[in-house]
Amino acid sequence: NTEPIRSVTLYRPGPSCADENTDNTNNGEVKKVGIGLKFVCDDTGRHRVTSLLPGGAAAMSGLVHLGDTIIAVDGVETSGRPSSLVVQLILGPPSLSLELLLQSSADARAPAAPTQPPN
C-alpha cells in the first residue's frame, strides 16, 4: 500500500521585533532561516522527518508529521541526495514560502507533537 503524496506550502519565519534593530545580513548576504524540522537520511536514501521544533512553521502548520518522507523541496527531488543539499533547499530568506512534497509513513497519520511541552 503506497501512502499518498501531498504538497505543503510553509512560510519561513520573518524577523521578530527583537530582530528589527539588528543586522539581518551575513557579510552582505541575507540571513537564511528554516521551518523548524529535523530529518535523517535512511538506508534507502530517503529523508524522513524525525522531529518538529516547537513554534516552528512545520509544527504550527499541523501538516507535517513525524515519519513523513520529504520527496521534494520547491520542486527539487531529494531522494538519494545528500542531507546537506536538502538542508540548503529548506533554508532561505525570512518570510518567503517553500513547497514540500511529503509522503506519509504508514505509522504517521496524526500530527506530531512538539518535541518539548509548551510552557
HUVEN-V541809 format. One record per pair of residues at least 12 apart in sequence whose C-alpha atoms are under 10 Angstrom apart, sorted by the first residue. I is the first residue (numbers start at 1). J is the second residue. D is the distance in whole Angstrom. If there is no record, write none. Layout:
# HUVEN-V541809
i | j | d
I | J | D
I | J | D
This chain:
# HUVEN-V541809
i | j | d
1 | 106 | 9
2 | 103 | 9
2 | 104 | 9
2 | 105 | 9
2 | 106 | 9
3 | 102 | 10
3 | 103 | 6
3 | 104 | 6
3 | 105 | 7
3 | 106 | 7
4 | 102 | 9
4 | 103 | 6
4 | 104 | 7
4 | 105 | 9
5 | 68 | 10
5 | 69 | 9
5 | 70 | 10
5 | 71 | 8
5 | 101 | 7
5 | 102 | 6
5 | 103 | 4
5 | 104 | 7
6 | 63 | 9
6 | 71 | 9
6 | 100 | 8
6 | 101 | 6
6 | 102 | 5
6 | 103 | 6
6 | 104 | 8
7 | 63 | 9
7 | 71 | 10
7 | 72 | 9
7 | 73 | 10
7 | 74 | 10
7 | 99 | 7
7 | 100 | 6
7 | 101 | 5
7 | 102 | 6
7 | 103 | 9
8 | 58 | 9
8 | 61 | 9
8 | 63 | 7
8 | 64 | 8
8 | 73 | 10
8 | 98 | 8
8 | 99 | 6
8 | 100 | 5
8 | 101 | 6
8 | 102 | 7
9 | 57 | 10
9 | 58 | 10
9 | 61 | 9
9 | 63 | 9
9 | 73 | 10
9 | 74 | 9
9 | 97 | 7
9 | 98 | 6
9 | 99 | 4
9 | 100 | 6
9 | 101 | 9
10 | 35 | 7
10 | 57 | 6
10 | 58 | 7
10 | 60 | 10
10 | 61 | 8
10 | 63 | 9
10 | 64 | 10
10 | 95 | 10
10 | 96 | 8
10 | 97 | 5
10 | 98 | 6
10 | 99 | 6
10 | 100 | 8
11 | 34 | 9
11 | 35 | 7
11 | 56 | 10
11 | 57 | 7
11 | 58 | 9
11 | 61 | 10
11 | 92 | 10
11 | 93 | 10
11 | 94 | 8
11 | 95 | 6
11 | 96 | 6
11 | 97 | 4
11 | 98 | 6
11 | 99 | 9
12 | 32 | 9
12 | 33 | 6
12 | 34 | 6
12 | 35 | 5
12 | 36 | 9
12 | 56 | 9
12 | 57 | 7
12 | 58 | 9
12 | 90 | 9
12 | 91 | 8
12 | 92 | 7
12 | 93 | 7
12 | 94 | 5
12 | 95 | 5
12 | 96 | 6
12 | 97 | 6
12 | 98 | 8
13 | 32 | 10
13 | 33 | 7
13 | 34 | 8
13 | 35 | 7
13 | 36 | 10
13 | 55 | 10
13 | 56 | 8
13 | 57 | 7
13 | 92 | 10
13 | 93 | 9
13 | 94 | 5
13 | 95 | 5
13 | 96 | 8
13 | 97 | 9
14 | 33 | 9
14 | 93 | 8
14 | 94 | 5
14 | 95 | 4
14 | 96 | 8
15 | 31 | 10
15 | 33 | 10
15 | 94 | 7
15 | 95 | 8
24 | 93 | 10
24 | 94 | 9
29 | 93 | 10
30 | 92 | 9
30 | 93 | 6
30 | 94 | 8
31 | 91 | 9
31 | 92 | 8
31 | 93 | 6
31 | 94 | 8
32 | 88 | 9
32 | 90 | 9
32 | 91 | 6
32 | 92 | 4
32 | 93 | 5
32 | 94 | 7
33 | 88 | 10
33 | 90 | 8
33 | 91 | 5
33 | 92 | 5
33 | 93 | 6
33 | 94 | 6
33 | 95 | 9
33 | 96 | 10
34 | 56 | 8
34 | 57 | 8
34 | 58 | 9
34 | 87 | 8
34 | 88 | 9
34 | 89 | 9
34 | 90 | 6
34 | 91 | 5
34 | 92 | 7
34 | 93 | 9
34 | 94 | 8
34 | 98 | 10
35 | 52 | 9
35 | 53 | 9
35 | 55 | 9
35 | 56 | 6
35 | 57 | 5
35 | 58 | 6
35 | 59 | 9
35 | 60 | 10
35 | 90 | 7
35 | 91 | 8
35 | 92 | 9
35 | 94 | 10
35 | 97 | 10
35 | 98 | 9
36 | 51 | 9
36 | 52 | 6
36 | 53 | 5
36 | 54 | 8
36 | 55 | 8
36 | 56 | 4
36 | 57 | 6
36 | 58 | 6
36 | 59 | 7
36 | 60 | 9
36 | 90 | 10
37 | 49 | 7
37 | 50 | 8
37 | 51 | 6
37 | 52 | 5
37 | 53 | 6
37 | 54 | 9
37 | 56 | 7
37 | 57 | 8
37 | 58 | 6
37 | 59 | 8
37 | 64 | 9
37 | 65 | 10
37 | 66 | 9
37 | 90 | 10
38 | 50 | 6
38 | 51 | 5
38 | 52 | 6
38 | 53 | 8
38 | 58 | 10
38 | 66 | 10
38 | 87 | 9
39 | 51 | 7
39 | 52 | 9
39 | 66 | 9
39 | 67 | 9
39 | 68 | 9
39 | 69 | 9
39 | 70 | 9
39 | 83 | 8
39 | 86 | 10
39 | 87 | 9
40 | 67 | 10
40 | 69 | 10
40 | 83 | 7
41 | 69 | 9
41 | 70 | 10
41 | 78 | 10
41 | 79 | 9
41 | 80 | 9
41 | 81 | 9
41 | 82 | 8
41 | 83 | 7
41 | 86 | 10
42 | 69 | 10
42 | 79 | 10
42 | 80 | 10
43 | 80 | 10
44 | 79 | 8
44 | 80 | 8
45 | 78 | 9
45 | 79 | 6
45 | 80 | 4
45 | 81 | 7
45 | 82 | 8
45 | 83 | 9
46 | 68 | 10
46 | 69 | 7
46 | 70 | 7
46 | 71 | 8
46 | 78 | 7
46 | 79 | 5
46 | 80 | 6
46 | 81 | 8
46 | 82 | 10
46 | 83 | 9
47 | 67 | 9
47 | 68 | 8
47 | 69 | 6
47 | 70 | 6
47 | 71 | 8
47 | 72 | 10
47 | 78 | 7
47 | 79 | 7
47 | 80 | 9
47 | 81 | 9
47 | 82 | 9
47 | 83 | 8
47 | 86 | 8
47 | 102 | 10
48 | 65 | 10
48 | 66 | 8
48 | 67 | 5
48 | 68 | 5
48 | 69 | 4
48 | 70 | 6
48 | 71 | 9
48 | 102 | 9
48 | 103 | 9
48 | 104 | 10
48 | 105 | 9
49 | 64 | 8
49 | 65 | 7
49 | 66 | 5
49 | 67 | 5
49 | 68 | 5
49 | 69 | 6
49 | 70 | 7
49 | 102 | 10
49 | 104 | 10
49 | 112 | 10
50 | 65 | 9
50 | 66 | 6
50 | 67 | 6
50 | 68 | 8
50 | 69 | 10
50 | 112 | 10
50 | 115 | 10
51 | 64 | 10
51 | 65 | 8
51 | 66 | 6
51 | 67 | 9
51 | 112 | 8
51 | 113 | 9
51 | 114 | 8
51 | 115 | 7
52 | 64 | 8
52 | 65 | 8
52 | 66 | 8
52 | 111 | 10
52 | 112 | 7
52 | 113 | 8
52 | 114 | 6
52 | 115 | 6
52 | 116 | 9
53 | 113 | 9
53 | 114 | 6
53 | 115 | 6
53 | 116 | 8
54 | 113 | 9
54 | 114 | 5
54 | 115 | 6
54 | 116 | 7
54 | 117 | 8
54 | 118 | 8
55 | 114 | 8
55 | 118 | 9
56 | 114 | 9
58 | 112 | 10
58 | 114 | 10
59 | 111 | 8
59 | 112 | 7
59 | 113 | 8
59 | 114 | 7
59 | 115 | 10
60 | 111 | 10
60 | 113 | 10
60 | 114 | 9
61 | 111 | 9
62 | 110 | 9
62 | 111 | 6
62 | 112 | 8
62 | 113 | 9
63 | 102 | 10
63 | 110 | 9
63 | 111 | 7
63 | 112 | 9
64 | 100 | 9
64 | 102 | 8
64 | 103 | 10
64 | 104 | 9
64 | 108 | 10
64 | 109 | 10
64 | 110 | 9
64 | 111 | 7
64 | 112 | 7
65 | 102 | 9
65 | 103 | 10
65 | 104 | 7
65 | 105 | 9
65 | 107 | 10
65 | 108 | 6
65 | 109 | 7
65 | 110 | 7
65 | 111 | 5
65 | 112 | 5
65 | 113 | 9
66 | 104 | 9
66 | 105 | 8
66 | 107 | 9
66 | 108 | 6
66 | 109 | 9
66 | 110 | 8
66 | 111 | 7
66 | 112 | 5
66 | 113 | 9
66 | 114 | 10
67 | 102 | 10
67 | 103 | 9
67 | 104 | 7
67 | 105 | 6
67 | 106 | 9
67 | 107 | 8
67 | 108 | 6
67 | 109 | 9
67 | 112 | 9
68 | 101 | 10
68 | 102 | 6
68 | 103 | 6
68 | 104 | 5
68 | 105 | 6
68 | 106 | 9
68 | 107 | 9
68 | 108 | 7
68 | 109 | 9
69 | 100 | 10
69 | 101 | 8
69 | 102 | 6
69 | 103 | 5
69 | 104 | 6
69 | 105 | 7
70 | 86 | 9
70 | 100 | 7
70 | 101 | 6
70 | 102 | 5
70 | 103 | 7
70 | 104 | 9
71 | 100 | 7
71 | 101 | 5
71 | 102 | 5
71 | 103 | 7
72 | 86 | 9
72 | 89 | 9
72 | 99 | 8
72 | 100 | 6
72 | 101 | 5
72 | 102 | 7
72 | 103 | 10
73 | 86 | 8
73 | 87 | 10
73 | 88 | 10
73 | 89 | 6
73 | 90 | 7
73 | 98 | 7
73 | 99 | 6
73 | 100 | 5
73 | 101 | 6
73 | 102 | 9
74 | 89 | 8
74 | 90 | 8
74 | 97 | 9
74 | 98 | 6
74 | 99 | 5
74 | 100 | 6
74 | 101 | 8
75 | 89 | 10
75 | 98 | 9
75 | 99 | 8
75 | 100 | 8
75 | 101 | 8
76 | 89 | 8
76 | 99 | 10
76 | 100 | 9
76 | 101 | 9
77 | 100 | 10
77 | 101 | 9
78 | 101 | 10
